Amino acid sequence: MSDYKHHFLFHKKNFVIVLIGLAVMLLGFFAMMLAPNTDPTVYNEKELYGFRTTVLAPVLVLLGLVIQVVAIMMKPKNLPEKEV
């Protein structure tokens, strides 16, 4: 038997950052989805194509994706040395 010590690739800090990124992405999707118009028969272009749905929501989704990449690429500070 070998004395191989198993260690996880992600640590608690990575998982917390992943959850934060997921929350930011979900917030962006909810901002895209929620329409302030209550009457479905009325087409209000200013509400449908406003700042929230065309700028803020996509920026939040992209920011969430960037946070996910940072969480995946972040190295833990105290990695065990590779044993030969």
Phi and psi in degrees as GROMACS dihedral restraints (atoms count N, CA, C in turn):
[ dihedral_restraints ]
;  ai    aj    ak    al  type     phi  dphi    fc
    3     4     5     6     1   -93.9    20    10
    4     5     6     7     1   161.7    20    10
    6     7     8     9     1   -98.0    20    10
    7     8     9    10     1    40.8    20    10
    9    10    11    12     1   -71.4    20    10
   10    11    12    13     1   125.3    20    10
   12    13    14    15     1   -98.2    20    10
   13    14    15    16     1   119.9    20    10
   15    16    17    18     1   -81.6    20    10
   16    17    18    19     1   135.5    20    10
   18    19    20    21     1  -135.5    20    10
   19    20    21    22     1   148.4    20    10
   21    22    23    24     1   -75.3    20    10
   22    23    24    25     1   148.0    20    10
   24    25    26    27     1   -72.3    20    10
   25    26    27    28     1   -38.7    20    10
   27    28    29    30     1  -105.7    20    10
   28    29    30    31     1   146.8    20    10
   30    31    32    33     1  -111.3    20    10
   31    32    33    34     1  -178.6    20    10
   33    34    35    36     1   -58.2    20    10
   34    35    36    37     1   -39.6    20    10
   36    37    38    39     1   -62.6    20    10
   37    38    39    40     1   -39.6    20    10
   39    40    41    42     1   -63.4    20    10
   40    41    42    43     1   -43.1    20    10
   42    43    44    45     1   -66.4    20    10
   43    44    45    46     1   -36.4    20    10
   45    46    47    48     1   -64.5    20    10
   46    47    48    49     1   -42.9    20    10
   48    49    50    51     1   -66.5    20    10
   49    50    51    52     1   -37.0    20    10
   51    52    53    54     1   -61.8    20    10
   52    53    54    55     1   -43.3    20    10
   54    55    56    57     1   -65.6    20    10
   55    56    57    58     1   -36.7    20    10
   57    58    59    60     1   -64.9    20    10
   58    59    60    61     1   -43.4    20    10
   60    61    62    63     1   -62.8    20    10
   61    62    63    64     1   -39.4    20    10
   63    64    65    66     1   -64.5    20    10
   64    65    66    67     1   -40.1    20    10
   66    67    68    69     1   -65.0    20    10
   67    68    69    70     1   -39.8    20    10
   69    70    71    72     1   -65.8    20    10
   70    71    72    73     1   -41.4    20    10
   72    73    74    75     1   -64.6    20    10
   73    74    75    76     1   -43.1    20    10
   75    76    77    78     1   -63.7    20    10
   76    77    78    79     1   -37.8    20    10
   78    79    80    81     1   -61.6    20    10
   79    80    81    82     1   -39.8    20    10
   81    82    83    84     1   -64.9    20    10
   82    83    84    85     1   -41.9    20    10
   84    85    86    87     1   -66.8    20    10
   85    86    87    88     1   -38.1    20    10
   87    88    89    90     1   -67.6    20    10
   88    89    90    91     1   -35.4    20    10
   90    91    92    93     1   -66.1    20    10
   91    92    93    94     1   -33.2    20    10
   93    94    95    96     1   -72.7    20    10
   94    95    96    97     1   -36.2    20    10
   96    97    98    99     1   -79.6    20    10
   97    98    99   100     1   -41.1    20    10
   99   100   101   102     1   -75.2    20    10
  100   101   102   103     1   114.5    20    10
  102   103   104   105     1  -101.8    20    10
  103   104   105   106     1   134.3    20    10
  105   106   107   108     1   -74.0    20    10
  106   107   108   109     1   -11.9    20    10
  108   109   110   111     1   -75.9    20    10
  109   110   111   112     1   128.8    20    10
  111   112   113   114     1   -98.4    20    10
  112   113   114   115     1   -19.8    20    10
  114   115   116   117     1  -100.6    20    10
  115   116   117   118     1   112.4    20    10
  117   118   119   120     1   -70.5    20    10
  118   119   120   121     1   -13.7    20    10
  120   121   122   123     1   -86.4    20    10
  121   122   123   124     1   -11.5    20    10
  123   124   125   126     1  -101.7    20    10
  124   125   126   127     1   128.0    20    10
  126   127   128   129     1  -101.5    20    10
  127   128   129   130     1   107.2    20    10
  129   130   131   132     1  -110.8    20    10
  130   131   132   133     1   103.8    20    10
  132   133   134   135     1   -65.9    20    10
  133   134   135   136     1   -34.6    20    10
  135   136   137   138     1   -66.0    20    10
  136   137   138   139     1   -36.5    20    10
  138   139   140   141     1   -77.4    20    10
  139   140   141   142     1   -37.3    20    10
  141   142   143   144     1   -72.4    20    10
  142   143   144   145     1   -40.2    20    10
  144   145   146   147     1  -110.4    20    10
  145   146   147   148     1    44.5    20    10
  147   148   149   150     1   -85.2    20    10
  148   149   150   151     1  -176.8    20    10
  150   151   152   153     1   -60.4    20    10
  151   152   153   154     1   -41.5    20    10
  153   154   155   156     1   -63.4    20    10
  154   155   156   157     1   -42.5    20    10
  156   157   158   159     1   -87.0    20    10
  157   158   159   160     1   -24.6    20    10
  159   160   161   162     1  -103.4    20    10
  160   161   162   163     1   -20.7    20    10
  162   163   164   165     1  -120.0    20    10
  163   164   165   166     1   -57.3    20    10
  165   166   167   168     1   -64.0    20    10
  166   167   168   169     1   -47.8    20    10
  168   169   170   171     1   -63.5    20    10
  169   170   171   172     1   -48.5    20    10
  171   172   173   174     1   -63.5    20    10
  172   173   174   175     1   -34.4    20    10
  174   175   176   177     1   -65.6    20    10
  175   176   177   178     1   -39.6    20    10
  177   178   179   180     1   -64.6    20    10
  178   179   180   181     1   -40.1    20    10
  180   181   182   183     1   -65.7    20    10
  181   182   183   184     1   -44.9    20    10
  183   184   185   186     1   -65.6    20    10
  184   185   186   187     1   -37.9    20    10
  186   187   188   189     1   -64.2    20    10
  187   188   189   190     1   -39.4    20    10
  189   190   191   192     1   -62.9    20    10
  190   191   192   193     1   -38.8    20    10
  192   193   194   195     1   -66.5    20    10
  193   194   195   196     1   -38.6    20    10
  195   196   197   198     1   -64.5    20    10
  196   197   198   199     1   -40.7    20    10
  198   199   200   201     1   -62.8    20    10
  199   200   201   202     1   -37.9    20    10
  201   202   203   204     1   -62.9    20    10
  202   203   204   205     1   -43.5    20    10
  204   205   206   207     1   -63.5    20    10
  205   206   207   208     1   -41.9    20    10
  207   208   209   210     1   -61.8    20    10
  208   209   210   211     1   -41.8    20    10
  210   211   212   213     1   -65.4    20    10
  211   212   213   214     1   -35.8    20    10
  213   214   215   216     1   -73.9    20    10
  214   215   216   217     1   -40.2    20    10
  216   217   218   219     1   -82.1    20    10
  217   218   219   220     1   -15.2    20    10
  219   220   221   222     1   -68.6    20    10
  220   221   222   223     1   128.1    20    10
  222   223   224   225     1   -90.8    20    10
  223   224   225   226     1   142.3    20    10
  225   226   227   228     1   -69.9    20    10
  226   227   228   229     1   150.2    20    10
  228   229   230   231     1   -74.6    20    10
  229   230   231   232     1   -30.3    20    10
  231   232   233   234     1  -115.4    20    10
  232   233   234   235     1    68.0    20    10
  234   235   236   237     1   -76.5    20    10
  235   236   237   238     1   137.8    20    10
  237   238   239   240     1   -68.7    20    10
  238   239   240   241     1   144.9    20    10
  240   241   242   243     1   -70.5    20    10
  241   242   243   244     1   147.7    20    10
  243   244   245   246     1   -71.3    20    10
  244   245   246   247     1   123.4    20    10
  246   247   248   249     1   -91.0    20    10
  247   248   249   250     1   134.3    20    10
